[in-house]
Amino acid sequence: MDSYIQNLFAERIGGKKFGKEEVIYKFEKIKRAKQEAMKRHPNMELIDMGVGEPDEMADPGAIEVLYEEAKKWENRGYADNGIQELKDAVPPYMEKVYGVKDIDPVNEVIHSIGSKPALAYITSAFINPGDITLMTVPGYPVTGTHTKWYGGEVYNLPLLEENNFLPDLESIPKEVRERAKILYLNYPNNPTGAQATKKFYKEVVDFAFENEVIVVQDAAYGALVYDGKPLSFLSIKDAKEVGIEIHSFSKAFNMTGWRLAFLVGNELIIKAFATVKDNFDSGQFIPIQKAGIYCLQHPEITERVRQKYERRLRKMVKILREVGFNAKMPGGTFYLYVRAPKKANGIEFKTAEDFSQYLIREKLISTVPWDDAGPYLRLAACFVAKDEKGNPTTEEKYEDLVLEEFKRRLEDLDLEF
């Protein structure tokens, strides 16, 4: 007999059917396939290129700051909308790394407990029933999910190889533009690895003014670029009039579990975000914010991380090309995005997900499939390499061992594209 609670769930998460629908999501399928493959091959090491999580710990300097600040009595309490010292550290960082000037640290900056809640809160500030959020696909779905939860709709903009994985804003129908409130972007892009251009960002600014939408540019991988200097949306003329940019400490500073990000840009959007945030959380632990300040003052940390990923990505591209994939260096992020094969050893695959599952089962190689705009795989360069004692390491000789094994497992697949 069902509990009466079964009838009380909100429609946004499934209503009366919550927990009863046999829908297995992509990442759960990957998790289950990995567990099954490791049981079948107990003596074979899993090569996990599916995770989007840095393989390193945070910088020792940041850890030391956290430790020292956590011992202080005055740092024990609520942070609310953040300490001013962190906000003060953002303008010099944005100018040094991105060339963005004239940021007001009081009214145009605010912290968040990571990028994920930031993307959720933004919809709460702007979306009413019937409003539309413009989302690029494939991509991080949080903004779209919360748009639907507030009664809004999502209009997907496919990221296609022939358009350098940039959305075609001109293709958006007039009736969609009229109801659109938010344009969500993510560059450098997860999962495609594409980097935006100044020309594209100028088109975005013009589009925002013409259609009265706000731009939310998710720069989680902002400083991890491999062709030229990092590019901020806010470096474009008048961009601050139409939008904000979200910067995460997770990828740039190996601080995924620390949960820290900042929003920078339009004062009205920041003010609305602060109002919503006040009603959702009480701020990130102050010592973590103090560690964040240390990181913003030491962008060379990111440069060191960036060099490691570039080294790994170039080796991965070479291996993938040698076995038949049309792999190319990304503009940024730590991902490769490659078209999935149609066949391997005579076995046919209808989707990228089918091939991804096959790779896990047969080769113990984990990737993330995307079938939103064609069959593609995402491979992450933040795989874990271990030394002789089984301890995680970033020494190049050990990552080479992982990549040599990666190549060996792929070589006998007889791929057809």
N, C-alpha and C positions, 0 to 999 in steps of 0.2 A: 504494500500500500504506500502510495506517494505521500510525503509530508506536504502539508498545506503550503510550506515555503516554496515548493516547486511552482506554485501558481503566482508567486509574487515577484519573480525576477523581472527586471526592466526589459522592455522589448529591444533596447539597444544591444543587449548581450544575448538575446535569443528568446526572452520571455519564458513561456511555459515549457519550451523545448530545450532550455538551457541544460547542457550536460548530457542530453539524450541523443543528440545528433552525432552520427558516426563520421564526423569530419576530421580527418587527420591532416594537420597543416604541414607544410613543406619541411620546416625545421624539426618537427617531431618525427617525420618520416626519416630524415637524415639521422637523427639520434638513434632511432630504433634499428636502422640498417647498420649503423656503426657497431652497436652492441651485439647484434647477431653475427656480423662478420668477425668480430674479435673472439666470439665464442667458437666459431668454426675454424679460425686460424689463430690459436693461442700463442704460437711461436712467431707470429708475423706482426711487425710494428705497424700501427696505423699511421699513415701520413695525412695529417689533418690540415688541408688547405681551405677548409670551409669556414673556419672561425674568423670573425672580423675583430679579433681582440689582440692587442700587442703581446708579443711573447716575452717582453722585458718588464722588469719592475720600474717604478718611477725613479728618477734621478736621486742619487744619495743625498744631494743637497736639499731636495724637496722633502725627503723623508726625515732628515735631521730637523728642518724647520717645523714639520708637523710634531715631532717628538718634543721639541723645546716649548712650542706654543701650547701643546696639550697640558703641560705642567703648570700653566699660569691660571690662577684663580679667575681672573677677569675674562678668560676665554671660555668659561664653562657654559654660558647661557645661550639664549636664542639669538640668532643672527638676523632674523626677520628678512628684510630685503637686501641684506648684505652690508659688509663693512666698507666705509668710504675709501680705505686704503687700497682695497682691491680695485674699486672703480677708478681710483686715481692712477693705477698702474696700467690701465687699458689704453689711454690715448698715446703715451710714448711707445707702447708695444705696437699699436696699429700703425704709427708713423714709421717706426724703424723697420718693421717686417713688410708692411703693405704700402707704405707711402701715403697713408690716409691721415690728413691733418684736420684740425679744428673740431675735435670731439670734446663735447662738454661732459666731464666725468660725473657731474651731479645729475643731470637730466637726460643724458643720452647713453647711459650705461647701466646695466643691472646684471646681477649674477643669477644663476639658475642651478638647481641640483642636477646638472647634466643637461644635454640637449633634448633628450626624450621628453621630459615634462615641459620643457620650453615650447616644443612643438604642439603639445596638448593644450597648454594654457592659452596660446595664441588664438586657437579656435574659439575658446570660451569667451574671449574678449571681442570677437568680431562676427561669429557665425550665428545667424538666426535661421529658423526653419525656412527652407526654400532658397537660401543663399548657396553659392557654388564656390568650391575650392578647386583651383586648377592644379593638378598633380602630374609630375613627370613619372612615367613608368618605363622600365622597371625602377623600383626605388624603395625608399624607407616609407612605410605606409602610415605612420602615426598621425600625421596631420589629416589625412583622408579619413582614417578611422574615427577620429574625434569630430570631424565635420559631420559625418553621418550620425554620430551620437547626439549631436545638437539639432538634428532635423535638416541638415544641409545636404547637398549633393556634391559628388566628385566628378569632375570632367578630366579624363586621362589624356595626357599628351605623350604619345609614344616616342621613345628615344631610339632613333634609327641610325644605323651605321652610315648610310648615305648622306645623312645630315650631321655627321660628326657627333652624334649623340646629343644634339641640342634640340629642344622642342621647337616645332613650327608654330609660332604664335599667330601667324596669318591664317592658319587653318581653323582657328577657333570660330565657330558660328556666332553671328551677331546676337542671337537670343541667349547664348551662353555668356558672352561678354557682359551683357546687360545685368545678369544676376551674379556675376563673379565678384567675390570679395577679396580672395587671397590667391596669389600665385606663389606656389611653393617650388623653390629651386634648390639644387644641391650640387655645388661644384667646388673643387673637383668631385666628380660624381661617383657615388656608390650605387650600382655595381660596375658601371662601364669604364671607370677610370678617366673619363673625358674631362678636360679642363675647358672652362668658358673662355671667351675672348672679350676684349673691350668692345668690339663691334656688337656682339650679342648683348652685352649688358646695356649698351646704349639703346638698343631696340627694346629691351625690357623696361627701361626707364620711360621711354616714349609710350610704350603700351600701357604702363601703369597710369600715367597721366591721362591718356586718351580714354581709358576705360574705368578709371577711378577704382583701382584695386591696390591692395598693399602687397609688397613683395617680401617674402620670407626666404632669405638665402641662407641655407644650412651649410656652413663652412667647416664642418667637422674635420675635414681633411685639408683645410685651407693652405697650410704651409708645406704640405707634403707634395711637392711638384717636381717634375723632372725635365722640364723644357722651359727655361726662363725663370723669372721671378714670380713669387706668389701674387695672385691677382685678387683684390677685394672688390666686391660689388660697390662698396662705398667710395672707391676711388674714382667712380664715374660721376661726372657733373650732374647734380640734382638728385643723385640716388638717395641721399638722406631725406629728401622730401617725400619719397614714396615707400621706403621700406627699412628693414633692419637686417642685420647679419648675425648669425649665431655661431660663436666660436667655442669649441670644446677643448678641454684639457686631456681628454681620453686618448686620442690618437697622436696628437702632437707631442705630448709629454708622458706617454705611457701611464696614464692615470684613470683607466677605465672604471675601476671599482671605487675610486675616490668621489665620483659624481660631482663634477664641477664644470660649469660653462659660463659664458657671459653673452649677453645680447647688447648690441651696439647699433645706434642709428636714430631713426625718427623719434623725437621727443614724445609725441602723442602716443605712439605705439608702445614705447617704453613705459609711459605712465599707465596705460591701460593694462599692460602686462603686470606691472607692480600691484595694481588693484586686485587682479585675479590671483596673483601669487600669494598675496596676503591672506586669501581665503582658502588656500590649498596647503601651504607649508610654512614653516617658521625659519627657513633659511638653512644653508649648509653650515656645518660645524666650523667655527671661526678658525681653528688651527689649519683646516684644509684650505680655507681661503687664503691664509697667510702663506701656505706652501704654494698656492697658485700665484701669489705675488712674486715669490722667488722665481718661479718658472717664467713668468712674463718678463722678468728682468734678465733672464738667461736664455734667449732664443737659440743660442748655440746648442742647447739640448736637442731641440727639434732638428737642427741641421745634422747632428750626429745620427739621429734616428733615420732621417731622410736618406742619408748616404747608405745605411745598412739596407733599407728597402730597395733602393735603386740597384745596389749590387745584386741582391737576390732576384729582383724582377728581371734584370737583364739575363741572368743565367736561366731562369724559368722560360723566358721567351725563346731562347736558343734551343732548349730541350723540346719545347712544344712544337716549334717549327720543324725540328729534325724528325719528329714522329708524325707530322702531317697537319697540325693545326696552323691556321693563319694568325699566329699571335703577333702582337705589336706592343711596344712599350706604351703604357698609359701616360696621359698628361699629368696625372696625379693619383693620389690614394696609394694603398698598398695592394691593389687588386689587378688581376688580369681578367679580361672579359673576352671569351673566345666562343665562336660558333661551335655548337655540339655536332659531332659526326652523325651521319645517318645510319652507319653500320660499324660494327666492330667484330672481327672474326666471323663475318657472315650473319651476325645477329642484328636485326633491324630495330631502330629506336624511333618511336613516333614523336617523342618530346625530349627536351634536355633533361627533364627529371628522370626519364627512363634510363638515359645513359649515365647520369649521376649515380643512380641506384646501382647500376651494373658495375661502375668503377669501385664503389664501396664494397659490394659483395665479392667481386672477383679479384680486385687488386688492392683492397684496403686503402684506397685513396679517396678522401672526402673532399667534395667540392659543393658549391651551392648552385642549383639550377635556376634559370630564369626563362620562362616561356611567355612573358608578357608582350614582348615585341620581337618575336623570333626565338628559336631555340639556342640559348647561350649558357655557358658555364662561367661562374666566377671562381677564380683561384686566388687565395690570399698568400702573400709573402711573409706573413707573420706566423708561419709554422714554427713549432718548437724543435730546436736541435738540442741534443744532450751529449754530455761528455762521457768518458768511460765509466764514471760512477753513477750515471743516470741523472745528473743534475742539469737543469736547463742552462744553456750557454749561448752566447752570440759570437763565439769564435768562428771565423770563416771556415776553418778546416772541418768543423763538425756540421755546419750547414751544408757544406759540399757533400758530405756523406749522405745526408738526407736527399739531396738533389740527385745524386748518382743513383740511389735506390729508386727514386721517383722516375727517372729516365728508364731504368731497367724494367720496371713494371709496365711502362707504357709501350716499350719497343715491340712487343709481340702481339699488339692489338689488331694490326691490319685494318686501319681505319679507312672508311669511305665517307666522303663529304658531299 
